Amino acid sequence: MKQKRILSVQDISCFGKCSNTVALPILSAAGVETAILPTALLSTHTGGFTGFTFLDLTEEMRGILAHFDRADIRFDMLYTGYFGSVEQLRIVADTKSAILRAGGTTLVDPVLGDGGKLYSIYDDAFVCAMREFVSGADLITPNVTEACLLADLPYTGDRYDHEKMEAILSRLAELGCRSAVITGVHFGENEIGIVYRNFESGEKFTLASARTDAPLHGTGDVFTSALAGYLLAGFDARAALTRTVSFIAECIDKTEGALPEHWYGVKFEDSLYKITEDIRKKQWEDALLGH
């Protein structure tokens, strides 16, 4: 089986377990050849640290993508996370069709905000640009806040409400993405999970695991990176999401056991074997079935 190749477009936070710092090891554990297109370089992530350094890499993005094109480097999946500006969104939007192999897919984690608030570095113009960027994406993975921002609907909390979710999903479908996973949905007091909808086939389901109130940074990045690995391994949406939810739940459980010292990110390293084992098992089963 030919090894899959992915381009992860997001920042590098040198310390803090988020963005490309988690995407590289998680996708490697999934057996995926992983390249990065960094949007910014930070000494740490911005969640709880002060005095961090920040280097904008917009101009480097242009040069990197141009070199990829000259070298005929192509990818099976384009996976995007944090962008620092509307201009960066445009750079990637203008080149994504050229850097994807035939049949390649796009996975967008539309980083915009959390807890009902838009991140302070963004404005309404960026939200509008992100709505345009997700058009044509094969899958988007917003949290509830980001889903509301994309759908241009008021945020009323993370608690699951069928009518509210249907309204949000209907608006997301109108943006032109093919499917969506809304993360961080609270199913009652003790469960948290995802709502999935494929806008082309109509497939829909929810998945949940035990909820924690501990403030954990980078959970979404770990989740989406694991999901990308499972999808590239050939798991369908339900199987990939079921395994991803299980993986992130184990990571969170291990992180809670290390608090408060490990407040800055999710402890995922000791659980990477789960992804590798799941994918090796599938490859073995596929080989036996002649797939």
ZIQUICOR-V157132 format. One record per pair of residues at least 4 apart in sequence whose C-alpha atoms are under 6 Angstrom apart, sorted by the first residue. I is the first residue (numbers start at 1). J is the second residue. If there is no record, write none. Layout:
BEGIN
I:J + I:J
END
This chain:
BEGIN
4:32 + 5:32 + 5:33 + 5:34 + 5:75 + 5:76 + 6:34 + 6:75 + 6:76 + 6:77 + 6:78 + 7:35 + 7:36 + 7:78 + 8:36 + 8:79 + 8:80 + 9:36 + 9:37 + 9:38 + 9:80 + 10:19 + 10:38 + 10:39 + 10:80 + 10:81 + 10:82 + 11:19 + 11:38 + 11:39 + 11:40 + 11:41 + 12:20 + 12:41 + 13:42 + 13:43 + 13:44 + 13:45 + 14:43 + 14:44 + 15:44 + 16:44 + 16:45 + 16:264 + 16:265 + 17:21 + 17:22 + 17:265 + 18:22 + 18:218 + 18:221 + 19:221 + 20:24 + 23:27 + 23:225 + 24:28 + 27:32 + 27:229 + 28:32 + 29:276 + 30:229 + 30:275 + 30:276 + 39:57 + 40:55 + 40:56 + 40:57 + 41:54 + 41:55 + 42:53 + 42:54 + 43:52 + 43:53 + 44:52 + 68:72 + 68:73 + 74:99 + 74:100 + 74:101 + 75:100 + 75:101 + 76:100 + 76:101 + 76:104 + 77:104 + 77:105 + 77:106 + 78:106 + 79:107 + 79:108 + 80:108 + 80:109 + 81:109 + 82:111 + 86:126 + 90:94 + 92:96 + 100:104 + 106:137 + 106:138 + 107:139 + 107:140 + 108:140 + 109:140 + 109:141 + 109:142 + 110:142 + 112:118 + 112:146 + 113:117 + 113:118 + 113:119 + 113:146 + 114:145 + 116:145 + 116:155 + 122:126 + 131:150 + 134:177 + 135:175 + 135:176 + 135:177 + 136:176 + 136:177 + 137:177 + 138:177 + 138:178 + 139:179 + 139:180 + 140:180 + 141:180 + 141:181 + 141:182 + 142:146 + 142:147 + 142:182 + 143:182 + 143:183 + 143:184 + 144:158 + 148:152 + 148:153 + 148:155 + 151:168 + 151:171 + 151:172 + 158:185 + 158:186 + 159:185 + 159:186 + 160:185 + 160:186 + 160:187 + 165:169 + 166:170 + 178:199 + 179:197 + 179:198 + 179:199 + 180:196 + 180:197 + 181:195 + 181:196 + 182:194 + 182:195 + 183:194 + 184:193 + 185:192 + 185:193 + 185:194 + 186:191 + 186:192 + 187:191 + 187:192 + 190:210 + 190:211 + 191:208 + 191:209 + 191:210 + 191:211 + 192:208 + 192:209 + 192:211 + 193:207 + 193:208 + 194:206 + 194:207 + 195:206 + 196:204 + 196:205 + 197:203 + 197:204 + 198:202 + 198:203 + 216:265 + 217:264 + 217:265 + 218:265 + 226:244 + 227:244 + 230:235 + 230:240 + 231:235 + 235:239 + 235:240 + 236:240 + 237:241 + 238:242 + 241:245 + 251:267 + 251:268 + 255:266 + 255:267 + 258:262 + 273:277 + 282:286 + 286:291 + 287:291
END
